[in-house]
Amino acid sequence: MLNFDFHNPTRLVFGQGTIKNLGKYIEEYGDKKVLLLYGKGSIFKNGVYEEVVNSLKEYGIEYVEMDGVKPNPVLSKVIETVDLMKREKVDAIVAVGGGSVLDTSKISAAAYYYEGNPWDFYEGKVYPEKALPIYGVLTISATGSEMNSGGVITNEEEKKKWGWGSKYTYPRLSIVDPSVQKSLPRNQTVNGAVDTLTHVFEAYFGGTSGTLMQDEFSEGIVRTTMASVKVLLENPEDYEARANLAWAATLALNGLNGLGRRGDWASHSIEHSVSAYYDIAHGEGLSIVMPAWMKYVYKNDVEKFARFGEKIFGIVKEDKEEQALAAIEAYKEFLRSIGAPVSLSERNIGEEHLKEMAENAVLRGPLGSLKKLQAEDVFEIYKLAL
């Protein structure tokens, strides 16, 4: 296990009926005027918009609105958001939605105090010294953005989908009411579960030894996620399954799962390149990429992949390599069973852009910790995913 120093400053408010207290929390922190940031129409359909606005009004919090954040959030919307915030001189951001809205809020919060292009933060040309406070109201559990500092944005012109974060961009407070997610479309529930699982795997398969406590923790999140999504596909309104899936998603990427371990994160970078070229959901891209990545790298840690097979799927074989391969196939079959795609062809993606996507994926350097991946490795993984 590696040394670690853990601090997560986000206050998390979890449970049914908690959104109505948003205005009270903002008042307690002393913010008077906020930007209300959200995506498209879902928060109107599930009643969250009305609940948020009523709470802001009840506590005298002034607000201006910015809508239209896309599922794969883009730089142009960040620039538009920052311009509005500066004109209106807001004190904070209220991000209502899923990971895309929260990710947009994080870079916008930092860029509020910067006069240049927000993409400069992603390029490493500038580092924030402060950021506006963020209040999150989560409507889709997937990315863990409600309790971490990171965010992914796509630069549409350059076809770059990159992640970035700062110690200043943790949400000050996030509200997670799992009951508002009961109206989510089936595919969004599935995509959220896949994203959660992949976040766990990025640390679990990172190549660090001596992490028994963390391995058990990770496997608990995996089992909970798999069981909960199965229940929700049969009964979308099951509150306990929603609550367990929501908490699993938060725990997968609020810092705890990665403690004492190297993170691999190659699969996320490989997927980011896919969804920079093709407009597919992040969770769908991960369900396609992760099994292919596993197949390509498993020999670098046969023991861990074999353990995965035994602890998650009950697979035990005399030959550990056979056990590892069986585990990968079992995970792929699980993805199929919940309706997640496992090949690029299922989303009408062929060989046309694979080489340039592979080059794009490694623009910031080789990927991964379990096995260092160059562009040619990423290309082979894409071919495995066809």
Backbone torsions as a table, in degrees:
resi	resn	phi	psi	omega
1	MET	NA	138.8	178.9
2	LEU	-83.5	157.3	172.8
3	ASN	-64.1	152.3	174.6
4	PHE	-150.9	158.6	177.4
5	ASP	-133.8	106.7	-170.9
6	PHE	-106.8	131.1	172.9
7	HIS	-150.4	125.4	174.4
8	ASN	-129.3	112.3	-173.1
9	PRO	-85.5	-2.7	-175.3
10	THR	-72.8	130.4	172.0
11	ARG	-86.4	123.5	-177.6
12	LEU	-109.8	124.1	176.5
13	VAL	-110.2	117.2	-168.8
14	PHE	-124.0	133.5	171.1
15	GLY	133.7	174.2	-177.9
16	GLN	-69.0	141.7	174.2
17	GLY	74.0	18.1	-175.1
18	THR	-90.5	-19.5	-175.8
19	ILE	-65.4	-31.7	-177.5
20	LYS	-61.8	-17.2	-179.1
21	ASN	-92.0	2.6	-176.9
22	LEU	-53.3	-50.6	-178.2
23	GLY	-58.8	-38.6	178.6
24	LYS	-61.8	-43.7	-180.0
25	TYR	-63.9	-44.0	-179.6
26	ILE	-62.6	-41.6	177.8
27	GLU	-61.3	-41.2	179.9
28	GLU	-60.1	-35.3	-179.6
29	TYR	-84.3	-7.7	173.1
30	GLY	89.0	10.7	178.5
31	ASP	-84.7	136.8	-172.9
32	LYS	-106.6	-30.5	-175.5
33	LYS	-137.4	131.4	-175.0
34	VAL	-129.6	156.7	166.8
35	LEU	-90.5	126.3	174.9
36	LEU	-95.7	107.9	-173.8
37	LEU	-109.4	130.9	179.3
38	TYR	-153.9	-179.0	-174.7
39	GLY	-95.3	-108.1	-176.7
40	LYS	-109.4	-120.1	-169.4
41	GLY	-101.5	-4.8	-170.6
42	SER	-64.0	-34.6	-177.0
43	ILE	-72.5	-15.5	173.1
44	PHE	-80.9	-37.9	-178.2
45	LYS	-70.0	-36.9	-176.6
46	ASN	-92.9	2.9	175.4
47	GLY	84.9	-0.9	-176.3
48	VAL	-69.0	-39.9	180.0
49	TYR	-57.4	-49.4	-179.0
50	GLU	-60.7	-41.5	-178.9
51	GLU	-65.9	-41.5	178.8
52	VAL	-64.6	-49.9	-177.4
53	VAL	-63.2	-42.1	178.6
54	ASN	-61.4	-38.6	179.8
55	SER	-68.7	-40.9	177.3
56	LEU	-61.7	-44.1	-179.9
57	LYS	-65.0	-40.9	-177.9
58	GLU	-59.1	-35.1	-177.0
59	TYR	-103.7	14.6	173.6
60	GLY	68.2	29.3	179.0
61	ILE	-89.9	117.6	177.6
62	GLU	-73.8	145.4	-179.1
63	TYR	-145.3	149.4	169.1
64	VAL	-122.0	154.3	-171.2
65	GLU	-114.9	145.6	169.9
66	MET	-136.4	120.2	180.0
67	ASP	-114.5	-176.3	172.2
68	GLY	88.4	14.9	175.0
69	VAL	-67.0	129.1	-177.0
70	LYS	-83.9	159.8	176.5
71	PRO	-56.9	-36.0	169.3
72	ASN	-106.5	91.1	-169.2
73	PRO	-62.4	146.2	-171.4
74	VAL	-119.6	156.6	-177.6
75	LEU	-61.2	-39.4	-177.9
76	SER	-59.6	-36.3	177.6
77	LYS	-70.4	-34.9	175.7
78	VAL	-60.9	-47.3	-179.4
79	ILE	-61.1	-43.4	178.0
80	GLU	-62.0	-41.5	-179.4
81	THR	-65.3	-45.4	-179.3
82	VAL	-64.0	-40.8	178.3
83	ASP	-58.8	-44.4	179.6
84	LEU	-64.9	-43.4	-178.9
85	MET	-61.8	-40.2	-179.6
86	LYS	-68.4	-40.3	178.5
87	ARG	-63.5	-39.7	-174.8
88	GLU	-89.3	-9.4	178.5
89	LYS	52.9	57.7	-178.9
90	VAL	-79.1	159.1	178.8
91	ASP	-94.0	-22.6	-173.3
92	ALA	-163.5	172.3	176.9
93	ILE	-118.2	134.8	169.2
94	VAL	-107.7	109.9	-177.3
95	ALA	-99.2	113.2	-176.4
96	VAL	-113.8	110.6	-178.8
97	GLY	154.6	-151.2	178.8
98	GLY	-99.9	-157.3	-176.1
99	GLY	-60.1	-34.2	-178.3
100	SER	-63.0	-42.6	179.4
101	VAL	-69.0	-43.9	178.8
102	LEU	-64.8	-40.3	178.3
103	ASP	-62.6	-41.7	177.7
104	THR	-62.9	-38.6	-179.2
105	SER	-65.1	-34.3	-175.0
106	LYS	-68.8	-49.7	179.0
107	ILE	-68.5	-33.7	178.0
108	SER	-66.1	-38.6	179.9
109	ALA	-63.1	-38.2	178.2
110	ALA	-75.6	-41.2	-177.0
111	ALA	-69.6	-16.0	177.2
112	TYR	-56.6	-32.5	-178.1
113	TYR	-101.1	19.4	-177.4
114	TYR	-130.7	139.6	-176.7
115	GLU	-94.8	-10.0	-178.3
116	GLY	-92.7	-164.7	179.6
117	ASN	-74.3	127.7	179.0
118	PRO	-55.4	-24.8	179.8
119	TRP	-64.0	-19.4	177.7
120	ASP	-58.5	-31.0	177.0
121	PHE	-64.5	-41.4	-179.5
122	TYR	-69.4	-32.3	179.0
123	GLU	-79.0	-8.0	-178.5
124	GLY	76.3	19.0	-179.8
125	LYS	-81.2	-21.4	-177.6
126	VAL	-149.7	152.5	-179.7
127	TYR	-127.4	137.2	-177.1
128	PRO	-71.2	149.5	173.1
129	GLU	-107.7	-11.8	175.5
130	LYS	-167.2	172.4	177.9
131	ALA	-155.1	156.2	174.1
132	LEU	-64.1	147.4	174.5
133	PRO	-67.3	148.6	-178.7
134	ILE	-121.4	133.8	171.3
135	TYR	-114.3	121.8	-178.1
136	GLY	-102.7	139.7	170.1
137	VAL	-124.4	104.5	-170.4
138	LEU	-83.8	133.1	177.6
139	THR	-119.1	-9.7	176.3
140	ILE	-140.9	120.0	177.8
141	SER	-87.9	121.8	-177.1
142	ALA	-165.9	-62.4	-167.3
143	THR	-85.3	-16.7	-174.4
144	GLY	74.7	7.8	-175.7
145	SER	-63.0	-19.7	-179.9
146	GLU	-66.5	-17.1	-176.9
147	MET	-141.1	33.0	171.3
148	ASN	-142.6	175.9	-172.7
149	SER	-100.5	-5.7	-171.0
150	GLY	-90.4	160.6	176.6
151	GLY	-157.8	145.7	-179.2
152	VAL	-113.5	130.2	179.6
153	ILE	-131.2	147.0	176.2
154	THR	-103.0	126.3	170.0
155	ASN	-86.3	101.7	-171.8
156	GLU	-61.1	-40.9	-175.9
157	GLU	-66.1	-37.9	-176.1
158	GLU	-99.0	-0.1	-178.0
159	LYS	53.2	45.7	177.5
160	LYS	-116.1	121.9	175.8
161	LYS	-114.7	102.8	-170.8
162	TRP	-124.0	154.9	175.9
163	GLY	-101.3	154.1	179.9
164	TRP	-158.5	153.6	175.3
165	GLY	-164.3	166.0	-178.4
166	SER	-149.5	157.4	177.1
167	LYS	-64.3	-15.0	-179.6
168	TYR	-89.5	-6.6	-171.9
169	THR	-109.3	15.3	166.5
170	TYR	-66.5	137.3	171.5
171	PRO	-57.2	140.6	175.2
172	ARG	-65.6	-42.4	-179.2
173	LEU	-149.8	139.6	174.4
174	SER	-130.3	140.4	177.3
175	ILE	-108.9	126.9	177.1
176	VAL	-122.0	105.6	174.2
177	ASP	-108.9	98.9	-175.8
178	PRO	-59.0	-23.9	-176.1
179	SER	-65.5	-24.4	-179.0
180	VAL	-76.3	-9.3	-178.6
181	GLN	-90.6	-0.1	-177.0
182	LYS	-66.5	-20.5	-179.6
183	SER	-93.2	4.3	-179.6
184	LEU	-61.5	140.3	172.0
185	PRO	-59.4	151.8	-177.7
186	ARG	-52.5	-44.5	-175.7
187	ASN	-66.3	-30.8	179.0
188	GLN	-72.8	-35.7	174.5
189	THR	-63.0	-44.4	179.1
190	VAL	-63.4	-47.2	-179.0
191	ASN	-61.1	-38.4	178.0
192	GLY	-63.6	-41.0	178.4
193	ALA	-64.9	-42.1	179.8
194	VAL	-64.3	-42.0	178.2
195	ASP	-61.2	-43.7	178.2
196	THR	-59.2	-49.2	-180.0
197	LEU	-59.7	-42.6	-177.9
198	THR	-66.3	-37.5	176.2
199	HIS	-60.1	-40.4	177.2
200	VAL	-63.6	-46.2	-176.5
201	PHE	-63.4	-32.1	-177.9
202	GLU	-60.2	-31.7	175.8
203	ALA	-91.6	-41.6	-176.3
204	TYR	-59.1	-41.6	-179.9
205	PHE	-100.4	31.4	-177.3
206	GLY	-82.9	-9.6	176.5
207	GLY	93.9	9.8	179.0
208	THR	-91.2	132.6	-179.7
209	SER	-95.7	168.2	176.0
210	GLY	70.1	33.5	-175.0
211	THR	-118.8	48.0	-176.2
212	LEU	-57.1	-47.3	-179.8
213	MET	-58.2	-46.8	-178.8
214	GLN	-67.8	-37.0	178.1
215	ASP	-62.0	-44.3	179.0
216	GLU	-63.6	-40.3	178.2
217	PHE	-61.5	-47.9	179.5
218	SER	-60.5	-45.6	-177.9
219	GLU	-64.5	-32.3	175.2
220	GLY	-64.7	-42.1	177.2
221	ILE	-63.6	-42.5	-179.3
222	VAL	-62.2	-48.7	-179.1
223	ARG	-62.7	-41.6	179.4
224	THR	-63.4	-43.8	-179.5
225	THR	-63.7	-47.3	-179.5
226	MET	-61.9	-44.2	-179.3
227	ALA	-67.1	-42.1	-176.0
228	SER	-68.0	-42.4	-179.1
229	VAL	-66.3	-34.3	176.9
230	LYS	-62.1	-44.0	178.4
231	VAL	-62.3	-44.3	-175.6
232	LEU	-68.5	-28.0	176.7
233	LEU	-70.2	-24.0	175.2
234	GLU	-89.5	-37.4	-177.3
235	ASN	-141.2	89.0	-175.3
236	PRO	-60.7	-17.9	-176.3
237	GLU	-97.2	7.5	178.9
238	ASP	-68.6	107.3	-174.0
239	TYR	-64.6	-43.9	-176.7
240	GLU	-62.3	-39.6	176.9
241	ALA	-65.4	-41.3	176.8
242	ARG	-60.9	-44.5	-177.7
243	ALA	-65.0	-43.6	179.5
244	ASN	-66.0	-39.3	178.0
245	LEU	-66.9	-40.8	179.8
246	ALA	-63.5	-44.6	-179.3
247	TRP	-68.5	-37.2	176.6
248	ALA	-60.9	-42.8	-179.7
249	ALA	-62.6	-40.5	177.6
250	THR	-65.1	-47.5	-177.8
251	LEU	-65.6	-27.5	-178.1
252	ALA	-65.8	-26.5	-175.4
253	LEU	-143.7	35.8	172.8
254	ASN	-102.3	10.7	177.2
255	GLY	108.2	-30.3	-175.5
256	LEU	-64.5	-43.6	-176.2
257	ASN	-63.4	-28.4	-176.6
258	GLY	-91.9	-4.4	-174.5
259	LEU	-60.8	135.1	176.5
260	GLY	74.7	8.7	-176.9
261	ARG	-134.4	150.7	169.8
262	ARG	-75.5	140.1	173.3
263	GLY	-92.6	139.2	179.5
264	ASP	-83.4	-60.9	173.9
265	TRP	63.8	9.2	176.5
266	ALA	-64.0	-42.1	-176.5
267	SER	-60.1	-38.8	178.6
268	HIS	-65.2	-43.5	179.0
269	SER	-64.7	-38.8	178.5
270	ILE	-64.5	-41.0	177.8
271	GLU	-68.9	-40.1	-178.9
272	HIS	-56.9	-36.6	178.4
273	SER	-68.3	-36.0	177.1
274	VAL	-62.5	-50.9	-175.5
275	SER	-79.6	-6.8	169.0
276	ALA	-77.3	-29.6	179.6
277	TYR	-93.7	-33.0	-177.3
278	TYR	-127.0	137.3	-175.9
279	ASP	-82.4	74.6	175.5
280	ILE	-116.9	156.0	-179.6
281	ALA	-64.3	145.2	-179.6
282	HIS	-56.9	-44.4	-180.0
283	GLY	-62.3	-38.0	177.0
284	GLU	-64.4	-43.8	178.8
285	GLY	-60.7	-39.8	179.6
286	LEU	-68.5	-36.5	179.5
287	SER	-67.6	-24.6	176.6
288	ILE	-82.0	-45.8	-172.6
289	VAL	-75.3	-42.6	-171.1
290	MET	-58.8	-47.9	178.8
291	PRO	-62.4	-34.7	178.0
292	ALA	-67.4	-42.2	176.5
293	TRP	-61.4	-44.6	179.0
294	MET	-56.2	-46.0	-178.1
295	LYS	-63.0	-33.5	-176.2
296	TYR	-78.2	-30.8	-170.7
297	VAL	-113.1	-5.5	-168.0
298	TYR	-57.8	-29.4	-178.2
299	LYS	-65.8	-16.4	177.5
300	ASN	-76.7	-13.3	175.5
301	ASP	-158.1	66.4	-178.0
302	VAL	-57.0	-39.4	-177.4
303	GLU	-60.3	-41.7	-178.0
304	LYS	-69.9	-40.9	178.2
305	PHE	-66.7	-34.5	176.0
306	ALA	-67.0	-42.0	176.5
307	ARG	-60.0	-43.5	177.3
308	PHE	-54.5	-44.7	179.6
309	GLY	-62.2	-42.4	-178.0
310	GLU	-72.9	-47.0	-173.7
311	LYS	-72.9	-31.3	-175.8
312	ILE	-99.3	-39.9	-174.0
313	PHE	-114.5	-1.8	-179.9
314	GLY	69.6	25.8	-178.9
315	ILE	-88.2	123.1	177.3
316	VAL	-132.8	122.2	177.6
317	LYS	-133.1	155.1	178.0
318	GLU	-64.3	-40.7	179.9
319	ASP	-88.7	116.1	-175.8
320	LYS	-65.6	-32.6	178.1
321	GLU	-67.5	-40.7	175.8
322	GLU	-61.8	-38.6	179.1
323	GLN	-65.0	-41.2	178.7
324	ALA	-63.1	-45.9	179.4
325	LEU	-64.6	-38.1	177.9
326	ALA	-64.8	-34.7	177.9
327	ALA	-64.3	-42.9	179.2
328	ILE	-62.8	-43.2	178.5
329	GLU	-65.8	-36.7	178.7
330	ALA	-65.1	-39.6	177.5
331	TYR	-65.5	-41.5	178.4
332	LYS	-60.8	-40.7	179.2
333	GLU	-67.5	-36.9	175.0
334	PHE	-59.5	-45.8	179.3
335	LEU	-58.6	-44.8	177.2
336	ARG	-59.0	-40.1	-175.0
337	SER	-66.0	-24.4	178.4
338	ILE	-100.5	7.1	175.8
339	GLY	84.2	19.0	178.1
340	ALA	-89.5	142.4	178.5
341	PRO	-70.9	148.0	178.9
342	VAL	-125.3	9.2	177.5
343	SER	-146.5	150.3	177.5
344	LEU	-61.9	-35.3	-177.8
345	SER	-62.4	-27.8	177.8
346	GLU	-65.2	-19.6	176.8
347	ARG	-113.7	25.9	175.2
348	ASN	57.1	37.9	176.5
349	ILE	-109.4	120.5	-178.9
350	GLY	-107.0	-153.8	-174.3
351	GLU	-85.8	-5.5	-169.8
352	GLU	-51.3	-47.6	-173.8
353	HIS	-111.1	12.7	-172.3
354	LEU	-59.7	-42.9	-177.9
355	LYS	-66.3	-44.6	-179.4
356	GLU	-71.3	-31.2	173.9
357	MET	-63.8	-40.1	178.7
358	ALA	-64.5	-43.2	177.1
359	GLU	-63.2	-41.0	180.0
360	ASN	-62.2	-38.1	-176.3
361	ALA	-64.1	-28.5	-175.3
362	VAL	-107.4	20.4	-178.7
363	LEU	-57.8	-31.5	-179.0
364	ARG	-97.0	11.5	176.6
365	GLY	119.9	174.7	179.6
366	PRO	-57.5	150.6	-176.6
367	LEU	-102.6	152.1	166.6
368	GLY	89.6	164.0	174.4
369	SER	-121.8	-34.2	178.7
370	LEU	-65.7	-43.5	174.3
371	LYS	-144.0	123.7	179.5
372	LYS	-69.6	125.7	-174.9
373	LEU	-111.7	127.2	171.7
374	GLN	-97.2	179.8	-178.0
375	ALA	-57.8	-39.5	-178.9
376	GLU	-65.9	-31.7	176.0
377	ASP	-68.6	-43.9	179.3
378	VAL	-61.9	-39.7	177.5
379	PHE	-59.4	-42.6	179.0
380	GLU	-65.5	-36.5	177.3
381	ILE	-66.2	-42.3	175.6
382	TYR	-59.1	-40.6	179.7
383	LYS	-65.1	-38.4	176.2
384	LEU	-63.3	-28.5	-176.8
385	ALA	-85.7	-7.0	-178.2
386	LEU	-62.6	NA	NA
